[in-house]
Amino acid sequence: MSHIFPRHTKQLPPVAVRGEGCYLYDDHDKQYLDASGGAAVSCLGHGDQTIINAVKAQLDKLAYAHTGFFTSEPAETLADLLIEHAPGNLDRVYLVSGGSEAMEAALKLARQYFVEKGEPKRGRLIARKQSYHGNTMGALSAGGNAWRRAQFGPLLIDMSHIDPCYEYRLKREDETPEAYGLRAANLLEEELLRVGPENVMAFAAEPVVGATVGALAPAPGYFKRIREICDQYGILLILDEVMCGMGRTGSLFACEQDGVAPDILCIAKGLGAGYQPIGAMLCSREIYETIEKGSGFFQHGHTYLGHPTAAAAGVAVVNAMLDRKLIPRVKTQGDKLMAALHAQFGQHSNVGDIRGRGLFQGIELVADRDTKAPFDPSRKIAPKIKQAAFDAGMICYPMSGTIDGQTGDHVLLAPPFIISDAQIDELVQKLAGAIDKALQH
């Protein structure tokens, strides 16, 4: 009998025993194509010996040293590497163990920044509906997914949530994408004026929304207008690239494609590629210097900050992406995946939208293609697709509640950057079979 507390007590998973490239194998030697990289984590695939050797080499030298006493060579190297390639004025790196920790650090830093600037009234965050920023209490409060928040409501911090930039659902027929992007961005200004700009510290958003909406990229010009509004009212822009960053959308940092740079940026998943748990919060020089010239002490911390072994994995992963020219490959293979999805599902009567960037793509399913009406949630379309794909030997990331946390279904795809043309074909065929099986039921 297992003593593991599983994610779902009525759905006990098989035992994973090994991984090779784009595949995982269970204890019965069944092969699974990892079409979502777990949760957009395994960007380099499984069993990458270069990364494994880097972790082993670090363990031979130093596994752990508490940052209350020491820094470490791999932590310093990783910080330098990230800042070398980071957009805008990002200048400092705070290494944590995952995405939720990175977002918690971002929220606390934003608040402390304004306290030390002498603007203590600024404590409110504005984020977006249908966003996901993590499962710790601050990050969950920032997130705007109703289903994830529901039972924890009494514990959550009061924050504002505006509509997402959701072109498929919210753009009017008489609008251009650019006009819609401007209208969607201006919702931030409306909310700022409603709650009082002097009370707001930051706006947080995912450049490309992942788990909750399925690779939802912004309309043209959206983030440039968001940046203008943040600057106009003196609030910080926090970009959550935990899922969409580190090369996943075709650039090392996802925001590069929208021509903006944030004041605070969070990364995780692809930073460690699954070889070690690691995340990072990057902040601007101005934010850092405000703390440095003030109290000098960021009142926050975790036991495993700057973990040397995790940092060594991060260095190896980022260098692998750059040295192997995997970021251009993401664009190339992403174009092939998008073309294959359109060929297979472009005329499917229950596929409403195919979207995404790079190797971060999603399919939104509908009961009626013309009206965009979603399936009744009682049909549990997303869980059925997940199970059917898994039975067929493929891991993908279907979710329900796409539209409002209650209705709508989508499938998120985030395969390893090393995926081959033949594996793209395998992915699309197995996904087609899983969708057909789920709809038949």
N, C-alpha and C positions, 0 to 999 in steps of 0.2 A: 504493500500500500504506500502510495506517495504521500509525503508530508509537505509538498510544494503547495502554496496557495496560488492556484491558476487564475488567469484572467477571467475565466468563466467556469464555474464549478460543474456545469452540465455539458461542457464541450472540452473534454480532456484531449490535449494534443498528442501526436506521436513524438518520439524522441529523435531529435536531430543528432546525427553522429559525425557527419563530415560535410565539407563543402569543396567544390572544385569549379572554379570559374563562375559561370552563371547558374550553377546548379547546387542544390542542397540534397542530402540523402538522409533518410530516416533509418531506424534500427532494423527495418526489414529490407533495406537497400532500395527502397523506392526513390526514384529521382523526381525532383521538383524544379522546374524552371523558375528562378527568382525574378519574376517580372515586376516586382515593386521594390526590390532591394530591401526586403523586410518592410520598413517604413521609410523608404528613400534613404537608407543608410549605406547599404553595401555597394557603393559606387565603383569600387575596383574589383568587385566580385569576391569570391571566396578562395582562400588558400594562396593569397599573393605572398610568395616567399620573401620578397624584398621587404615588405612591411613586417612580416613575422620575424625576420632576422634583425630588423631594427629594434623591435620590442625586446627580443632576447638579449641583444647586445646591451641595451640599457639596463635590463635586470641584472646583468653581470656586474654593472658598475654601481648603480644606485636605483633602488625601486621607488623610494619615497623619502621626502624630507618636507617637514611642515613649513609653510610659507610665513609663519610667525617668526621663524628663525633663519630660513635660508631661501634663496632663489636657486635655480638649477640651470645647467647649460642647455638642456633641451627646451625648457620653458622660455629662456631668453632667445634661443634660435627660432622657435616657433613664432614668438611675438614679432621679431624682426622680419621674418618671412611674410607674415600676414600684413604687416604695415607697409612693407615694400610694395605690395600689390593692391592695397586697400584704396577705395575711392575717397576723394575729397580730403578733408583735414583729419581723418581718423589717425590717431597717433599712439594710443595706448591699448593694451590687451589684458583682459582679466580672464584667466583660464579657469574654467569650471568643469563639471562632469557631465553636462547635458544641456538640452535646450531650455527646459523649465528653469534650471538654475541660472542660465544666461539671462532669461527674461526677468527673473526676480531681481538679479543684480542691476539690470537696466532700469527697472522701475525705482529701485532704491537710490540709484545714482542720480536719476533725474530729480527726485525729490530733494536729496541732499545738496545738489548743485544749486537749486534755487534758495534753499535755506541759507547756504553759505554766501550767496549773492545778495542776501538781504531782501528776498522776496518770499517770505514764509507763507503767504496766502496761496501760492501756486502748489497745489497738491492733487489736482484732478487730472485724470487721464481720459483722453478720447480715443476710442478704438472703433472697430467696425463689427457689425452683425456678421455672423457666420465666419468669424475669424477663429483661429486656434493658436494660443500662445503658450500652452503648457498646462500641467495638471497641479502644480503647487498653487496655494491659495491666491497669491498675487497674480500669477500668470493666468489662472483660471478666471479671476475677476476681470482681467483685461480681455480675455477671449469672449467672443460674442455668440457662441453656439449654444442654443437654448437647451438641447438635450444634455450636454456635458455639465451645464450649470445647475440644472433643475433641482436636484436633491440637496445641493450644497448652498442654495440661495441664502439662508440665514448667516452663513459664514463668510460670504463674499463682500468685497469692498465695493462701494458705490462708484461706478464709472459710467461714462457716456458711451453709447454705441450708435454710430450712424450707418446708413445703408452701405453695403459693399459696392465696389465698381463691378457690376454684374451685367455685362452687355447683353447676353443672351436673354436674360429675364427682364431687365429694367430699362433698356434703351427703347425709346419710342420709335415708331415706324418712320416718323418724319424727321428724325435726328440723324446726323452723320455720327460716326464713331467719335470724332473729335469733339463735336458739340455735346455728346453724351458724357464723355470723359470730363469735360469742363463742368457740366452740371453736377456730376457725381462728386467731384472734388470740392465744389462750392458748398456741399453739405457740411463740410468741416467748418467753414466760416460761419454758417448758420448756427451750428451747435456752440461754437465759441462765443458768439454774441448772446446766445440764450443763457449760458451758464456764467458768462463774464470772463473775458480773456485773462483778466488778472488772477483768476482762480485756477487756470489750466497750466500744467507743466509740460505736457507732451501729447503727441499723436502717435499711435502705434499701429503698424500695418505690416502684412506680409506682401512683398512685391508681387509674388505669384502665390495665390492661396492654395494650400495643399489639401490636407486631410478632410476638411469640412465641406469643400465645394468642388474639389477635383481639378487641380491645375488651372485655376482661374487667373488669367493674365489681365492686366489693366487695359482700359481703352487708351488710345494715343493721347499723350499730353496730361494724363491724369496726375501722375506723380510730380510733374513739373509744377502744376498748379498747387498741389499739396505743399510742395517745398516753398512756394511763394507765400502761401497763407501762413505757414509756420514762421517764416522770417518776418512777415508783416506784424504778427502778434507776439513775437518773441517766445514762441514755444519750441520745444525740441521735437525733432523727427526721429522716432525709433523705428528701425526696420528690422523685422523678424525674418531672417533668412535661414532659420534652423532647418527647414525642410527644402526650400527652393534654392539655397545657396551652395557654395563650394562646387561650382561647375555644373550643377544639375540642369540649369536652364540654358547652358551654352556660353556662359561667362563665369569667371571665378566667383564674382559677387553678382547676384541677380540684378541689383539695382543699376548696374552699369548700363543695362539695355534700355533703361528709362531715362538716362542722362541726369540722374540725381545722386547726391551723396547725403547720407543721414548724419545726425549728430551722435547717435548711438546705433550700433549694429550688432545683431546676435546671430551666431552660427553654431552648428553642432553636427548632427548626423553625418554628413559627408566629410567633415573635418577628420573624423577618426575612422570612417569607412567600416565601422563595426569591429575594428581590431582592438580598440580600447574605448571606454566611455570618456568622451571629452566634448566640451563646448567652449565657447568664448564670447565675451562681450567686448566690443571695440568701442572706444569713445574718442571724441575730438580732443585736440590739444587744448582748446579753450575750457572744456569741462574739466579735464585733468588739472590744468593750472589753477582753476578756481579752488579745487580741493587742496592742491599743493600749497597755494598761498594763504589758504584759510586754516582750517583745523589740521590739514595734512593727513587726516585719518578717515578713510572710507569706512563707515560704521556698518560693516557687512562682512561675511566670511563663511567659508565651508572648510571642513577638514581636508578635503582632497583638492583644494585650489592648487593649480599649477603642478599637478602630479607629474613627476619626471617621466615615468613610463608612458603615461597617456600622451604627454607632450612629444616624446620621441616618436610615437606612432603618428601623431599629427604632422610632424615635420616630414616623415617618410611619405605620408599620404599626399600632402600638398606638393612635395617635390616630384612624386610619381605622376601626378596630374600634369605638371608643367613639363617635366623632362620627356614624358612619353607623348606629349601633345594630345592629351585626352580631351581637352576642352574643345578644340576644333572637331574632334571625333564625335563629341556629344551633339554638335550641330548637324554633322553629316548623318549620323545614325538616327538622330531625332527626326530629320526630314524624311528619312526612309520609313520610320515608324509611322509618322503622320500620314504619309502617302498610303501605306498599307492599311491603316485604320479607315481612311476615307474610301479606299477601294472596297473594303469588306463591309463597312457600316454606313457609308455615305448616303445610301438610299434605304437603309433599314427603317421600317415603320415605327420602331420604338427607340431609335437613337435621335435625340433632339440636337445635341451639340457635341462636336469633337474639338478639343481645345488643348492649349498648353504651349510650352516652349522647350526646346532641346529634348532631353530624355525625361521630361516631366509633363505627362499628358493625361487627359481625362476624357471620359465619355459620359455624358448625361443622358439618362434613360427617361423616356416619357411614355405615358399610356396612349397619347394622341400627338402625333408629330405636328399637325396643323395648329392645334390650340395650345401646345406645349403643356397640356395637363399632365401632372405626375401620376404615377401609380398610387393606388390606395396603400397607405403604409401597412395595412394588415396583410398585404401580399408578401411582404418581407423580401423584395426583389434582390436587394444588395446582399443579404446573408446567403441567399440561395445561389447567387453567382459565385460568391467566395467559396462555398462548399463544393459546387460543381467543378470549379476550376481546380481546387485542391485535389478532388478525387481524380481529376484528369492529369495531375502532376504539374500544376502550376500555382504559384503564389502571386496573387494580385491584391489590390486594396480597395474593395468596394465599400461604400458607406451610404447610409440612409440619412435623411434630414437635410439634403442638399440645399433646399430653398430657404427653409426657415428653422431648421433644427428638428422638424417633425416630418415634413413631406419632401419627396424627391429622392432620387437614387443616382449614384454615379459610381464609376470605377476609376481609380487612380492608378496610373502606370509609371513606374520609376525604375527601370531595369539598370543593371550595371553598365558603366560606360564602355565596357569591353564587349557588349552584346554584338553578335555577328548577324549578317543578313539572314542566314538560315534560322537563327534563333528568333529574329523578328517575325519571320513567317510562322514559326512554331507558336510564338506568343499570340499572334492574331488568330490563328486557327483554333487554339485551345480556348481563347476568350470567346470566340464566336460560338463554339460548342457549349460553353458554360452559360452564355446569355440565352441561347436557344433553350437549353434545358431548364433554366430558371423560369423563363416565360411560359414554357409548356405546362409547368405545374400550376 
